[in-house]
Amino acid sequence: MKKKLPLFALFLFFFSLLLFCHSSLAFESDELLVDDEEFGLEGGSKPQIKPHEPAPTRSTTTTTRRKVSDQDSDSKIQFSLEHAFGDSDFVPAGTFSARLKTSSHGGQTLTKLRFSRNAFTGEDKEKFEKLLQDDDFYRIRLPSNTVSPPGRDYIISSVKARCLPREGLDEHFVIHMEGVNILAVNYGAFGACSYPRQLKLPHKWSFNSHTVLKNSEQAPRAPIFAEEVLGENGEGEIIPPPERSFWAKYWMYLIPLGLIVINAVTQAMNMPEEGVQGGGQTQQSAAAIQRGTGSAVRRR
Amino acid sequence: MDWHQQYIGKVKHAVFHTQKTGRKRVVVSTEENVIASLDLRHGEIFWRHVLGINDVVDGIDIALGKYVITLSSDGSTLRAWNLPDGQMVWESFLRGSKHSKPLLLVPTNLKVDKDSLILVSSKGCLHAVSSIDGEILWTRDFAAESVEVQQVIQLDESDQIYVVGYAGSSQFHAYQINAMNGELLNHETAAFSGGFVGDVALVSSDTLVTLDTTRSILVTVSFKNRKIAFQETHLSNLGEDSSGMVEILPSSLTGMFTVKINNYKLFIRLTSEDKLEVVHKVDHETVVSDALVFSEGKEAFAVVEHGGSKVDITVKPGQDWNNNLVQESIEMDHQRGLVHKVFINNYLRTDRSHGFRALIVMEDHSLLLVQQGKIVWNREDALASIIDVTTSELPVEKEGVSVAKVEHSLFEWLKGHMLKLKGTLMLASPEDVAAIQAIRLKSSEKSKMTRDHNGFRKLLIVLTKARKIFALHSGDGRVVWSLLLHKSEACDSPTELNLYQWQTPHHHAMDENPSVLVVGRCGVSSKAPAILSFVDTYTGKELNSFDLVHSAVQVMPLPFTDSTEQRLHLLVDDDRRIHLYPKTSEAISIFQQEFSNIYWYSVEADNGIIKGHAVKSKCAGEVLDDFCFETRVLWSIIFPMESEKIIAAVSRKQNEVVHTQAKVTSEQDVMYKYISKNLLFVATVAPKASGHIGSADPDEAWLVVYLIDTITGRILHRMTHHGAQGPVHAVLSENWVVYHYFNLRAHRYEMSVTEIYDQSRAENKDVLKLVLGKHNLTAPVSSYSRPEITTKSQTYFFTHSVKAVAVTSTAKGITSKQLLIGTIGDQVLALDKRFLDPRRSINPTQAEKEEGIIPLADSLPIIPQSYVTHSLKVEGLRGILTVPAKLESTTLVFAYGVDLFYTRLAPSRTYDSLTEDFSYALLLLTIVALVAAIFVTWVLSEKKELREKWR
């Protein structure tokens, strides 16, 4: 329950956002909407890429369009995703665009990462099918510095091609950032990829991309206690554990005692015909039995 | 049960001291930065000090007859130690501006009242230090005049000294200084067009010899009578071929010096007409000692030559080469290699003549004392410089074959029985008694040469810097065998790197002996070609040795073995090609099956890059090599150079066993551990804060820790500790990592723990599902699946700085774990893993307490009783090895540094075996008594019943 609430809220937020976009103008969003932190929206790119369509040209148009609109805000950057099939050379496969936020103390971070992927050409498709046949690697790379690509070197990540096909081709990026530098990219299937990998061709040759941008977490601070807490702790170790129940403490004595009682009672029952009632109760003490028999005798 | 051995390392200086002190001793300094005083009679250590790892000893001497003076840390620290007990008397720090050759000179005749001067030339300055309290009396800065001091020479019978040095490479300076006050008496300088290079050899108090820059001309420099004169002698004029490496060896022989040319040595004498002449020519294995002054200015020096299995020691007087004072020949074990150094000392024989003894340092770092043609004692000091350790099982005790046959020959066996007979008849001499004791010890349970039921007896195979491999018996720490690795002609300076278990026979290859693989390389650079040696661990014989054509940057044992239980190993060369060993067709067929499942990673700490690789195809080259494979880069992680620098990378032990995947919490909940063999822990720090502690502000220091899956390069966990810096010591085990670092804000060391749990298996809680098999617990785990993990971390303060961290390992992994922390005090502290549990809270609930969760405290407790080493110190601690015994509760711990320490640990007590002091007699007695009681009561009851029936 706790988990679902923010999820739901986010969903609402996006839903309203989509609604807003839709109602304001007939702007066809052709890019994956990704939250600036850690939430990937599914299916954002679906309307964009349709198979058998010259998608690359289309994606270029989107980028040019963005560039025009970005003339005034200079804090937007783009960097490209490149891919390779097996051991082939890397070729551009898509574009990431993000907003570069400069904080007051000079640190720069990326937010609002968006990703648009070029659709597979027929040639790409053939190559990918070959990868699926051979159970080979599909490799991608990103520049290690987003401001001045490629930085020191490219960040490479790969996945067995057979992990990707599902309904379409599901891919999941986790980009680990340190300022404007990309440290690592974890690329893989969205869900599980169980071994042994089965050969399965996708129904649709379009990518279903999920992108997550991650920054480093802060480590929890070492607990610093005030003196009295420490003192309390110290005492706490000395204080004996709280009283257990009577039964918990003395069961090992009570059970034999009970057995003896049963024994005594059965013996008493076997004796002359003065049958005693309620002899089977275990919780009675021997004294009580004696009293009981005594009373029985008196009653008679 | 535990043993402790003390060593000193390879001796580099030795000073004898025989007068005044009642017991004869020698003071040595070693390459492990140890200063020790040894008993000359037995070679035992009287006292010993291990200086820090950066505190390299430059020179030692004895002053005032009672202080040992040591110069260390590149000539910046001068210390005096009391000779009888090794207490430090004083310590002085000598400052200077520039690096120069550190020189220590303790003149015998420069005395003022009871004080005497110590002259130290270091860091471009000449200091005169009082030997009573270490006070610096005067300092003269030569670096200001840009003179590099080469030699400080004491003039006989006067309080003047000469300081000679170069300015640049061709200007020669000679200073004459009054040693008492540092007053400059005279300064001469002269230029020599040829230039100088290398060491200088002092031939007399006013003449020295050096080489010119072409290394083909010997330059004799004389500076007597306030004049500097150069005289050149071409090496070819001496009838020697001067091509190749020529160097002057430092020596202190009067009128003579030694030149090493390629692989032979020349003894050259300066004649009275200032001419040079070759006295003798020997091969490079011959070693010469320094000159020793004995009785009225007579001098002697020793020459040690090799001849077959023998070593010839000759002591020659002063300048006379053809005369011998002593000539001895001793049998030398070829496992000791060549003689590296020799020091001589004289003594008075019973007939009042002079006798000589020699202290010899061998190639295997052992130290021998030779006197009267015999080895009086020897020390195996290679064990002070262990590089790598592995263990080997002992042979199984065979039915029908007595152990005696394995250990002794028949004769030895008979001798042993004779000795025992003597002992029982009270006829034994003290030596016999000692021998009987030794035999008893040898045949005692703990030091037998066979495998035991509990797996306590093992062989510890250690590889040392001396290229010598030792097998130590875990029972008593004795050396079972030792082997100096064979040196091939192709390589003259091999270095050894690592040990791997090559063959550990069990099941179907029982007849084979286990063997280890030693990987070394020829030279120091990582591109140097690799050397492989295979050593039988039972016999200590080198089975095979190869000089490879490729290098070995990384060695990976694979989890596959062939039919003879030889483990497959992959060697990665510097071109990122991998080579498969053993080179058999069987190995290649095993490898082909797993071809697509082999991944490896490389950490380039200098570049800040971690890369993952996979096998691609067979090597394409002119020469077809079936065992060579090309690889390709699968993933890379690039740390930005300006913000992160890799300082630690730790992976899990390959042979670690995890007993349970799940952890049941007090709320009857199950948490699944994320257990992956392919986990890598990496710690990076800010480059500014990568220096020593205190070099960076807390604001510009941070420590980032990563947990990385090495198959896909996925960063599973990433966390920043602000205001923290290294050094980082970490241990990764099961699903947790513990690391130690310094917190600059709190000014304390901290230890953090991070545990990883697998969420994808968290649904497997339904019993019905488990019964019906609808769970994913048995499904193979693939790294390509997106992991759903959660991590928990917690941080605590820790008092000590740490030298090494290890974790106990047991046979099945059931026993709870302890962290073994090598503290700065060279001790090993055992700390329960329970103290490093991220689920600790300040007020644990009742259920949590029952589960064993300790209330949270801000620092980790150091309980004095939990020191594994008790009161002993493992000086210079470098590593801790834990090996599981067969008994689940017990783990074997071997800590090594300059000293060795071995013990057995039971982190949760020995719950699976009775303690050694358990009284079996009492148990038997009780059983017997009970049985008797049963019979008695039975008889009694029978009787009673009979009586009842008769009634």
Interface residues (C-beta under 8 A of the other chain):
Chain A: D87 D135 F137 R139 S144 N145 G151 R152 D153 Y154 I155 I156 S157 S158 V159 K160 C163 H172 V174 H176 E178 G179 N181 I182 L183 A184 N186 G188 A189 F190 G191 A192 C193 S194 Y195 P196 R197 K214 S216 E217 Q218 A219 P220 R221 A222 P223 I224 F225 V229 L230 N233 G236 E237 P241 P242
Chain B: S596 I609 A614 K616 R632 V633 L634 W635 S636 I637 I638 F639 P640 M641 S643 E644 V704 V705 T712 G713 R714 I715 R718 M719 T720 H721 H722 N743 A746 E750 S752 S760 A779 P780 V781 S782 Y784 S785 R786 S793 Q794 T795 Y796 F797 I842 Q846 K849 P855 L856 A857 D858
